Amino acid sequence: MPKRSTSTLDHVGLARLLRAQVGVVSRSQLIDLGASRADVRRLVARRELVVVHPGVYVDHGARPTRAQRRWAAVLACAPAALHRESALDAHGMTRDRSAGGTVTEPIRLVVGRDRRIRPPAGVVVERVAELEQWLQPNRRPPRVAVEFALLKTAADRDPAGAIALLSDAVHQGLTTAERLAQTVGRLPRLPRRAFLGEVLADVASGVRSVLEQRYLRDVERAHGLPVGERQLRQDTASGIVHRDVRYAPERVLVELDGAFGHRDAVDRWSDLQRDLDASVDDHLTLRPGWAQVLEPCRLAAIVAQVLRRRGWATAPRPCGSGCALGDGGAPGPT
């Protein structure tokens, strides 16, 4: 009578691996743990493992979670790493105003340029040269560094969406404007590279010249707003301050906030004090940031309303057809 074969599968090791990989495992990993083909078939037949992609399994029969889908995609296309929105999700980005974040969104991966691979359903693969330079070391599942993921994602969005994404990431502490600005230099083919580099360098340096120039050109001049005084030095009750833009007759200040995310408590208290000093002097303060300046017609409509309510007698002008100011200079739909 022939002897029954004894499985050499390391069940303790498998349990440990499943915990580390949120319940996902590949056929090659099972074999490394001593499983035979018969062992794999038996685990699948018993529904202890359920196929997610060819050669990749999850340890339950319900719909895989987002975390499990990320692991399954990486294992199905190994060696591969999470990229773009999938990498940001894995890095812990909790707020992205331009993404839905649903379970059914495709998982995005990056592989080496020399790979020829047909990804399974629900997985999108991008190939890059020198993949190792993109990766975040010692992270599981493998993923690109957050700066690469952010910039590649931002480059596919409109300018306002790109700024919102980068600002959200900095606010959440995932990176800094300085690191993002340095990474732009490593991506010579990045779409809208000049624009993103300009914005990030401006934010990283602490100088808001680019933002101020865009406000002057796209908001004030393009819509016939009055010419404001710029970088006005004022002696206030709390000391000397410099105002970005002042419309003196209407007693309106525009302070262009070029910072990403929430600044520290000292900056916030400073802003409150500046606004208090302005209100004591009967000035109204508006604080648009990048997202607002990148919608210049909508911002011009708001500034024009404030100015007209405070005495400005001249109507603004639309910058062109479809301008939010509408015909005749009246604010149109936004």
DASUL-V283783 format. One record per backbone hydrogen bond with DSSP energy under -1.0 kcal/mol. CO is the residue of the C=O (numbers start at 1). NH is the residue of the N-H. Records with the same first field share a line. If there is no record, write none. Layout:
# DASUL-V283783
CO=NH  NH
This chain:
# DASUL-V283783
9=11
10=14
11=15
12=16
13=17
14=18
15=19
16=20
17=21
18=23
19=22
21=24
23=59
25=57
26=30
27=31
28=32
29=33
30=35
31=34
33=10
36=40
37=41
38=42
39=43
40=44
41=45
42=46
43=48  49
44=47
50=58
53=56
55=27
56=52
57=25
58=50
65=69
66=70
67=71
68=72
69=73
70=74
71=75
72=76
73=77
81=110
82=144
83=86
84=88
85=89
86=90
87=91
88=93
89=92
96=99
102=105
107=124
108=83
109=126
110=81
111=128
112=115
120=123
122=107
124=109
126=111
128=113
130=133
131=134
134=145
142=82
143=136
145=149
146=150
147=151
148=152
149=153
150=154
151=155
153=156
154=157
158=162
159=163
160=164
161=165
162=166
163=167
164=168
165=169
166=170
167=171
168=172
169=174
170=173
176=180
177=181
178=182
179=183
180=184
183=186
184=187
187=190
190=193
192=196
193=197
194=198
195=199
196=200
197=201
198=202
199=203
200=204
201=205
208=212
209=213
210=214
211=215
212=216
213=217
214=218
215=219  220
216=221
217=222
220=225
221=224
223=317
229=246
232=243
234=241
236=239
239=236
241=234
243=232
244=231
245=254
246=229
247=252
251=284
252=247
253=286
254=245
256=258
264=268
265=269
266=270
267=271
268=272
269=273
270=274
271=275
272=276
273=277
274=278
275=279
276=280
277=281
278=283
279=282
284=253
286=255
288=257
289=293
290=294
292=295
295=299
296=300
297=301
298=302
299=303
300=304
301=305
302=306
303=307
304=308
305=309
307=312
308=311
320=323
323=326
324=332
326=329
